[in-house]
Amino acid sequence: MTFADLGLSDELLRSVTDSGYTEPTPIQAAAIPSVLMMRDLVAIAQTGTGKTASFVLPMIDILAHGRSRARMPRSLILEPTRELAAQVAENFEKYGANHKLSMALLIGGVSMGDQLAALEKGVDVLIATPGRLMDLFTRGKILLTGCSMLVIDEADRMLDMGFIPDIEEICTKLPKQRQTLLFSATMPPPIKKLADKFLDNPKTIEVSRPASTNLNITQHVVPVSAAKKRDVLRQLLATEEVRNAIIFCNRKTTVRELNKSLQRARFRSAEIHGDMDQSSRIAELERFKSGDVTILVASDVAARGLDVKGVSHVFNFDAPWHPDDYVHRIGRTGRGGATGIAYTLVTPDDAENIANIEKLTGQKIPVLDLGNAPAEPAPEAEPVEEAPRRGRRRPAAEADAAAPAQRERAPRAEREERAPRTEREERAPRTDREDRRPRRDRDDRYDRDERRDERPARYVQQDAVEDGAWNGPVPAFLNVRIPL
């Protein structure tokens, strides 16, 4: 089957051919005809199978006939992350080269002025993240009543990021007579509920079992101790034929620290995470795509939808907390029919996470032993008798000779009865508080004449210096009043 068999226009076929594609993927072959027939669609496919083109291509043909109006986009595509939204925009520019369709990108982290200017001119395709779209809608800068197509991409990621309430509210602002397309790699119950609520008799397409991994990706689990993670990672990067690789970490701080460590080891690496502004993230991605850097250390912000051709390896420096994230992480390699390799560094604390991943994917991940597995805990040391606090230390031979005698004396000491408390020598009774010397006031000073003879010599000299009765040289320490 070719793209010409799917019913696409000649202009769109030329754009697809110029992009280097000749045969559609299974999800594209199943979804494109249904979208062209204006049916609602629920598509479930593993990451890296071409889901983006399966809705971008038919949308271009559908929107080719019509006219846009100011502040009223004709179609809406919702994406969970800025990177994925920018990538979809690139696909529209590439496949829509022979069409005169206007497009706007609404994402956070960039100036809102340019986005508002594009909306004022009118757009055919609006690609947005839920947060920025709701912000502009509440300000009255955009109207959704003219939107006839809605695409919810990476719906399971939307659920993980807490965007489902925003999506439900957005759906209520759209006209009821519309076409809705929902694409996802997995189909958890909340997403199924969303589809049942807002889609009208949708056609369900499932080209692979939910949460299955790409068969073109070779997967390995590498047992390692937490202290040797970086050493094992550098070993894998040095021994494997790594053209370019993405390394995923669970925390942003780990991303920054690992990137610095790799740069110190003379690896060409860069980083991307949620704390970076949008311009910096785009710049780092461009460096990775162009080959200026060969290693990209990333958080899960790059796990979904990031399409970089030729990624040979994926390394999970941290085992993902959510099993679905594993499917998306390793899906950055082995894309478009190519092969890829994925390694996951696993510590003893990650056993539960790996078990959940294997349960979700339905397959056992092979273990690759590099000889860096965590060692067994060392046996507890025998208790050492504390040395006596006073006196000289006994030599070892002398201490061994004295040990039997101590063992013989110990029972006798235990049999000795302690004298009753009543037979002990009574302590002298404490004096009553009234008999004690009354406490002086703080402002009162000691009487020097009464206590002069009891004080050290330096205090006597100090008093003489202050009274002017000292004729000798004054030591330096007497220049400062010493508190009593």
Secondary structure by P-SEA (a helix, b strand, c coil): cccccccccaaaaaaaaaaccccccaaaaacaaaaaacccbbbbbccccccccccaaaaaaaacccccccccccbbbbbccaaaaaaaaaaaaaaacccbbbbbbbbccccaaaaaaaaaacccbbbbcaaaaaaaaaacccccccccbbbbcaaaaaaaacaaaaaaaaaaaccccbbbbbbcccccaaaaaaaaccccbbbbbbccccccccccbbbbbbbbcccaaaaaaaaaaaaccccbbbbbbccaaaaaaaaaaaaaaccccccccccccaaaaaaaaaaaaaccccbbbbccccccccccccccccccccccccaaaaaaaacccccccccbbbbbbbcccaaaaaaaaaaaacbbbbbbbccccccccccccccccccccccccccaaaaaaaaaaaaaaaaaaaacccccccccccccccccccccccccccccccccccccccccaaaaaaaaaaaccccccccccccccccc
